[in-house]
Amino acid sequence: MARDFNIEMKLLLKLTALAEAATGVALLMVPALVSRLLLGAEVSGAAIPIARATGIALTALGVGCWPGPVLAGMSTYSVLVTLYLAYL
C-alpha cells in the first residue's frame, strides 16, 4: 500500500514538473498569447520582458521539481535569467 502511494506521488511530481516547464516555455515563446489565455488580458510594453522572466522562473521550477538534484533548477534559473537580462 505504501509503495503504491510512493509511486503515485512520484508520477504526480513528474506531471506537475512537466506542466510547470511547459507553461514556462510557452511564456518565453509567446507571452502575449499565454497571458491572454491565463489572465484574459492583453500585455504589451514592459510586461513582455516580465512575462518572459516569469517563464524562465517557471521552467526552472519545473526542472527543480523533477526528481533529481535540486541544484539543477537553481542553476537553470540563474543561467537563463542572466543570459536573458544580458540580451535585453
C-alpha positions in Angstrom: 0.0 0.0 0.0 2.7 2.5 1.0 4.7 1.6 -2.1 1.8 2.3 -4.4 1.3 5.7 -2.8 5.0 6.5 -3.3 4.8 5.6 -7.0 1.7 7.7 -7.4 3.4 10.7 -5.7 6.4 10.4 -8.0 4.2 10.3 -11.0 2.2 13.3 -9.8 5.5 15.2 -9.2 6.7 14.4 -12.7 3.4 15.5 -14.2 3.3 18.8 -12.3 7.0 19.5 -13.2 6.2 18.9 -16.9 3.2 21.3 -16.7 5.2 24.0 -15.0 8.0 23.7 -17.5 5.6 23.7 -20.5 3.9 26.8 -19.2 7.3 28.5 -18.7 8.5 27.6 -22.2 5.2 28.9 -23.6 5.6 32.2 -21.7 9.1 32.5 -23.1 8.0 31.9 -26.7 4.6 33.7 -26.9 4.0 35.7 -23.7 1.1 37.7 -25.2 -0.9 34.6 -26.1 -0.3 32.8 -22.8 -1.2 35.9 -20.8 -4.4 36.3 -22.8 -5.3 32.7 -22.2 -4.5 32.7 -18.5 -5.5 36.2 -17.5 -7.8 37.3 -20.3 -5.9 40.5 -20.8 -3.5 41.8 -23.4 0.1 42.5 -22.4 2.5 44.9 -24.1 5.4 47.1 -23.4 7.3 46.3 -20.2 5.0 43.4 -19.4 6.5 41.3 -22.2 10.0 41.0 -20.6 8.5 40.4 -17.2 6.3 37.6 -18.6 9.5 36.1 -20.2 11.4 36.3 -16.9 8.4 34.6 -15.3 8.6 31.9 -18.0 12.2 31.4 -17.1 11.3 31.0 -13.4 8.5 28.5 -14.2 10.9 26.5 -16.4 13.5 26.4 -13.6 10.8 25.4 -11.1 9.8 22.5 -13.4 13.4 21.4 -13.6 13.8 21.7 -9.8 10.7 19.7 -9.2 11.8 16.9 -11.4 13.2 14.0 -9.3 16.9 14.5 -9.1 19.3 17.2 -7.8 17.5 20.4 -6.8 20.7 22.4 -7.7 19.8 21.8 -11.4 16.7 24.0 -11.0 18.6 26.8 -9.3 21.3 26.6 -11.8 18.8 26.7 -14.7 17.2 29.8 -13.4 20.5 31.6 -12.7 21.9 30.9 -16.1 18.8 31.6 -18.2 17.8 34.8 -16.4 21.4 36.1 -16.6 21.5 35.4 -20.3 18.1 36.9 -20.9 18.9 40.1 -18.9 22.2 40.4 -20.8 20.2 40.1 -24.0 17.9 43.0 -23.0 
